Amino acid sequence: MMDAVCIAHRGASGKGHAPENTLSAFRKAMAIGVDAVECDVHCTKDGHVVIIHDNNLKRTTNMDGVITEMALSEVKKADAGAWFDSRFAGETIPTLKELLEMTRGKVITVVEIKQGGIADKVIKDIEDTGSVGEVVLISFHASALRDAQEINPRIPRALLIGGVGPASEHSSILNLIQSAAEVGAGTLDLYKNIITPQLVKEARLRGIGVWAWTVDDEAEIKKLLEIGVTGITSNYPERVRSAFLKCRGHVSENSPMG
């Protein structure tokens, strides 16, 4: 069994924790003892990188509006907590800089770039906060990872891949590995149902780590650990920590790029 890292999906964002992609969720994750917190970023009309999954405010705030069409001052007026629980009323949408200032020196920050053409702004925030060695950039968009590689190759990258079924054919596994190599990604960040023992073995033989998302069931977490994944992303990071302890008797202190 290989060591893996525990990644909090949008912070500790499961039921009973805190609203996704808020500083409260990231603080809760850090208190749980995660190796990394994952967040999603978009860019405002006036060039500020903010943490929110959707490009529209409607699902996770009390406002309706498109992030890319709004100034930061407008975005900051949204209540990003009350929809989840009244205890979090008044929580605002954080900027990437605000999160990096909180996590620096404590945990790795995994930043998912949700739109093209903003890698330069994301990396500027990372550099300005002295966080180059403490961030992993992930994206479904190969172009965003290529841009990131050109701008600052010292920041590790992981290629996100979705899907519905296992990658069992040798050719499809090699295609996934090749896709990561083409954007200089040291890790494949895969939807959990794609992952097979053969895929993990082939990737690791080639120096490519394999992360799984989003895994909330302890039995699934245990199974993925047993086949050697190098990272598990969960809305309930305490379940990942628990599975680590049950499987190995200790929690990994490995590099998140595994």
Sequence and secondary structure as in RCSB ss.txt:
>XXXX:A:sequence
MMDAVCIAHRGASGKGHAPENTLSAFRKAMAIGVDAVECDVHCTKDGHVVIIHDNNLKRTTNMDGVITEMALSEV
KKADAGAWFDSRFAGETIPTLKELLEMTRGKVITVVEIKQGGIADKVIKDIEDTGSVGEVVLISFHASALRDAQE
INPRIPRALLIGGVGPASEHSSILNLIQSAAEVGAGTLDLYKNIITPQLVKEARLRGIGVWAWTVDDEAEIKKLL
EIGVTGITSNYPERVRSAFLKCRGHVSENSPMG
>XXXX:A:secstr
    EEEEETTT STTS  TTSHHHHHHHHHHT SEEEEEEEE TTS EEE SSSBSTTTSS   BGGGS HHHH
TTS SSTTT GGGTT    BHHHHHHHHTTTSEEEEEE STT HHHHHHHHHHTT GGGEEEEES HHHHHHHHH
H TTS EEEEE  SS   SHHHHHHHHHHHHHTT SEEEEEGGG  HHHHHHHHHTT EEEEE    HHHHHHHH
HTT SEEEES HHHHHHHHHHHHSS   S TT 
